[in-house]
Amino acid sequence: EYIPPNEGRNVPFHTDLSSSYPPGTPAGLRGEAIRSALRSGRCIGWNLAATPLECGLIKVSGKGTLEFLNNKFTQSFDSSAQFKEACLLTSRGRLIDRVGIAIQDAETAYILTSPGHKSKKLFDRLDPFIFPLDQVKLDDLAPSIFTLASIKRHDVQTCFDDFILPQIGTSTGVKLPSRNGFVCMKLAQGTLCIFPSSGLPSCAGEGFTFCFVGDTVGEQVWRHLVSDDCPEGPIEAGALEFEALRIETG
């Protein structure tokens, strides 16, 4: 009989996370497949949409953007283009979420929530306390999001060059952001934001999260990456494999 931990306590515990492998596949076999993929140079990729580990993206805009971020999060920001991880805390200092914040310019920033924290919850927490004098606006963008990771940055860059750029109609030469950088690309009908973050500890490898805003091409790109038409593309990891890798890497 399966008895979940913390039985009787109000602690969220998911036993139904989706997997990219057939039901009944031993956990050890799934884990070894993911570790081998990370070492192989092919990358692994995951899309956590419609799972309990879904994340999201919020756009902050207006003249009060930097002041708003400096007041709400445990980091300091200026107008230079940058990416930083920061924490959102309660009034008593308890952790609500660890987010990634990218500064595009003095009046525009993007907040990427961590896996398991939907952007709507963050939006509902922050937006009611914004007043006209704050000169800032929040938008829950609801983009198409997926992540690619590998032990070597070069492997992810190769996957990006060979399998993503052709799908979005962009020529080669676009470099993935540095560890503290951020890339925001204008597409034909939307925007692609690339964050140097995977939601995993750095010991798992280097990862990048791709957010397609205002365009359905993101879903098409993801389906292509993990389809039979892209045999050299990334190895797909489900929410179950992502969670196992997150725990295994501490």
C-alpha positions as CSV (number, residue, x, y, z in Angstrom):
1,E,0.0,0.0,0.0
2,Y,1.3,3.4,-0.9
3,I,1.2,5.9,2.0
4,P,2.2,9.5,0.9
5,P,4.6,11.4,3.2
6,N,3.2,14.0,5.5
7,E,-0.1,12.2,5.5
8,G,-2.9,14.3,7.0
9,R,-0.9,17.6,6.6
10,N,-1.7,20.2,4.0
11,V,1.5,19.6,2.0
12,P,1.3,19.5,-1.9
13,F,2.7,16.2,-3.1
14,H,2.3,15.1,-6.7
15,T,2.2,11.4,-7.6
16,D,0.8,11.9,-11.1
17,L,3.6,13.8,-12.9
18,S,3.7,13.1,-16.7
19,S,6.6,11.1,-18.1
20,S,8.2,11.0,-21.6
21,Y,8.7,7.2,-21.2
22,P,6.1,4.4,-21.4
23,P,4.2,3.6,-18.2
24,G,6.0,1.0,-16.1
25,T,9.5,2.1,-17.1
26,P,11.8,1.5,-14.1
27,A,12.8,4.8,-12.4
28,G,16.5,3.8,-12.6
29,L,16.2,3.3,-16.4
30,R,14.6,6.7,-16.9
31,G,17.2,8.4,-14.8
32,E,20.1,6.8,-16.6
33,A,18.6,7.7,-20.0
34,I,18.4,11.4,-18.9
35,R,22.0,11.4,-17.5
36,S,23.3,9.8,-20.7
37,A,21.5,12.4,-22.8
38,L,23.1,15.2,-20.8
39,R,26.5,13.7,-21.4
40,S,25.9,12.8,-25.1
41,G,25.9,16.3,-26.6
42,R,22.3,16.1,-27.8
43,C,20.7,18.0,-24.9
44,I,17.6,17.3,-23.0
45,G,14.4,19.4,-23.2
46,W,11.2,19.7,-21.3
47,N,7.9,21.5,-21.6
48,L,6.1,21.7,-18.3
49,A,2.9,23.4,-19.5
50,A,-0.3,21.8,-18.3
51,T,1.5,20.0,-15.5
52,P,1.8,20.8,-11.7
53,L,5.3,22.1,-12.5
54,E,4.2,24.8,-14.9
55,C,5.9,28.2,-14.8
56,G,5.0,31.5,-16.3
57,L,6.2,35.0,-17.5
58,I,5.2,38.5,-16.3
59,K,6.1,41.7,-18.1
60,V,6.8,44.8,-16.0
61,S,6.6,48.1,-17.9
62,G,6.5,51.8,-17.1
63,K,8.7,54.5,-15.7
64,G,8.6,52.9,-12.2
65,T,9.9,49.5,-13.4
66,L,13.3,49.6,-11.7
67,E,12.0,51.1,-8.4
68,F,9.2,48.5,-8.3
69,L,11.6,45.6,-8.8
70,N,14.1,46.9,-6.2
71,N,11.2,47.3,-3.7
72,K,9.7,43.9,-4.2
73,F,12.6,41.5,-4.7
74,T,15.8,40.6,-2.9
75,Q,18.2,42.0,-5.6
76,S,19.2,45.4,-6.9
77,F,18.6,46.4,-10.5
78,D,19.7,49.2,-12.8
79,S,19.0,50.1,-16.4
80,S,21.7,47.9,-17.9
81,A,20.5,44.8,-19.7
82,Q,21.0,41.9,-17.2
83,F,19.5,38.8,-15.8
84,K,19.5,38.0,-12.0
85,E,17.8,35.5,-9.8
86,A,15.9,37.0,-6.9
87,C,13.5,35.9,-4.2
88,L,10.0,37.2,-3.4
89,L,9.4,37.1,0.3
90,T,6.4,37.6,2.6
91,S,6.4,40.4,5.1
92,R,7.9,38.0,7.6
93,G,10.7,37.0,5.3
94,R,9.4,33.6,4.2
95,L,10.1,32.5,0.7
96,I,7.2,32.7,-1.8
97,D,9.2,32.0,-5.0
98,R,12.7,32.3,-6.5
99,V,12.3,34.0,-9.9
100,G,14.5,35.0,-12.8
101,I,14.3,38.7,-13.6
102,A,15.6,40.1,-17.0
103,I,16.0,43.9,-17.5
104,Q,15.5,44.8,-21.1
105,D,15.7,48.6,-20.5
106,A,14.9,51.2,-17.8
107,E,11.2,50.8,-18.5
108,T,10.8,47.1,-19.4
109,A,11.6,43.9,-17.5
110,Y,10.4,40.2,-17.5
111,I,9.8,38.0,-14.5
112,L,10.2,34.2,-15.1
113,T,8.6,32.2,-12.3
114,S,10.2,28.9,-11.2
115,P,8.6,25.5,-12.0
116,G,5.6,24.8,-9.9
117,H,4.7,28.5,-9.5
118,K,2.3,29.8,-12.1
119,S,2.6,33.4,-13.1
120,K,-1.1,34.1,-12.4
121,K,-0.5,33.6,-8.7
122,L,2.4,36.0,-8.7
123,F,0.3,38.5,-10.8
124,D,-2.6,38.2,-8.3
125,R,-0.3,38.8,-5.4
126,L,1.5,41.9,-6.8
127,D,-1.1,43.7,-9.1
128,P,-3.7,44.7,-6.5
129,F,-1.0,46.8,-4.7
130,I,0.0,48.8,-7.7
131,F,-1.2,52.4,-7.6
132,P,-1.1,55.1,-10.4
133,L,1.8,56.9,-8.8
134,D,3.9,53.8,-9.0
135,Q,4.0,54.3,-12.8
136,V,4.2,50.6,-13.5
137,K,2.1,48.0,-15.2
138,L,2.1,44.2,-15.0
139,D,1.0,41.8,-17.8
140,D,0.6,38.1,-17.4
141,L,1.9,37.1,-20.9
142,A,1.0,33.3,-20.9
143,P,3.7,32.4,-23.4
144,S,4.8,29.0,-24.8
145,I,7.7,27.9,-22.7
146,F,10.3,25.1,-23.0
147,T,13.8,24.5,-21.7
148,L,16.9,23.0,-23.2
149,A,19.9,21.9,-21.1
150,S,23.2,20.0,-21.5
151,I,26.5,19.7,-19.7
152,K,28.1,21.9,-22.3
153,R,26.8,25.3,-23.4
154,H,28.0,24.5,-27.0
155,D,25.5,21.6,-27.2
156,V,22.6,23.9,-26.5
157,Q,23.9,26.5,-28.9
158,T,24.2,23.9,-31.7
159,C,20.6,22.7,-31.0
160,F,19.4,26.3,-31.1
161,D,21.2,27.0,-34.4
162,D,20.3,23.8,-36.2
163,F,16.7,23.2,-35.0
164,I,15.1,26.4,-33.6
165,L,16.4,29.2,-35.7
166,P,15.2,27.6,-39.0
167,Q,11.8,27.1,-37.6
168,I,11.4,30.8,-36.7
169,G,12.8,32.0,-40.0
170,T,15.9,33.6,-38.5
171,S,19.4,33.4,-39.9
172,T,22.2,31.9,-37.8
173,G,24.5,34.1,-35.7
174,V,22.2,34.6,-32.7
175,K,24.1,33.8,-29.6
176,L,22.5,32.4,-26.4
177,P,22.8,34.8,-23.5
178,S,25.7,34.7,-21.0
179,R,25.1,33.6,-17.4
180,N,24.0,37.2,-16.5
181,G,22.7,38.1,-19.9
182,F,19.3,38.2,-21.7
183,V,18.2,37.9,-25.3
184,C,14.9,39.4,-26.6
185,M,14.2,38.7,-30.3
186,K,11.4,40.2,-32.4
187,L,9.6,37.6,-34.5
188,A,7.2,38.0,-37.3
189,Q,4.2,38.0,-35.0
190,G,5.6,38.0,-31.5
191,T,8.7,38.0,-29.3
192,L,11.2,35.3,-28.2
193,C,12.8,35.8,-24.8
194,I,15.7,33.6,-23.8
195,F,16.7,33.3,-20.2
196,P,20.0,31.7,-19.0
197,S,18.1,29.6,-16.5
198,S,16.8,26.0,-16.4
199,G,15.3,25.9,-12.9
200,L,18.0,23.3,-12.0
201,P,21.2,23.7,-10.0
202,S,24.2,24.6,-12.1
203,C,25.8,21.2,-11.3
204,A,23.2,19.6,-13.6
205,G,24.6,21.5,-16.6
206,E,23.8,24.7,-18.5
207,G,20.2,25.4,-19.5
208,F,18.2,28.0,-21.3
209,T,14.5,28.7,-21.1
210,F,12.8,29.9,-24.3
211,C,9.6,31.9,-24.0
212,F,7.6,32.6,-27.1
213,V,5.2,35.5,-26.5
214,G,2.3,36.4,-28.7
215,D,2.9,33.8,-31.3
216,T,1.9,30.1,-31.7
217,V,5.2,29.3,-33.3
218,G,6.6,28.3,-29.9
219,E,4.3,25.2,-29.8
220,Q,5.3,24.3,-33.3
221,V,9.0,24.6,-32.5
222,W,8.6,22.3,-29.5
223,R,6.6,19.7,-31.4
224,H,9.3,19.7,-34.1
225,L,12.2,19.4,-31.6
226,V,10.8,16.2,-30.1
227,S,9.2,14.7,-33.2
228,D,10.5,11.8,-35.4
229,D,11.3,14.4,-38.0
230,C,14.1,15.7,-35.8
231,P,16.1,12.5,-34.8
232,E,19.1,14.5,-33.7
233,G,17.1,16.9,-31.6
234,P,16.9,17.0,-27.8
235,I,15.9,14.1,-25.7
236,E,12.4,14.9,-24.2
237,A,12.1,14.8,-20.5
238,G,8.7,14.8,-18.8
239,A,7.7,16.6,-15.6
240,L,8.5,13.4,-13.7
241,E,12.1,13.2,-15.1
242,F,12.6,17.0,-14.5
243,E,11.5,16.6,-10.8
244,A,13.7,13.6,-10.3
245,L,16.7,15.4,-11.8
246,R,16.1,18.5,-9.7
247,I,16.1,16.4,-6.5
248,E,19.1,14.3,-7.6
249,T,21.1,17.4,-8.1
250,G,20.3,18.7,-4.7
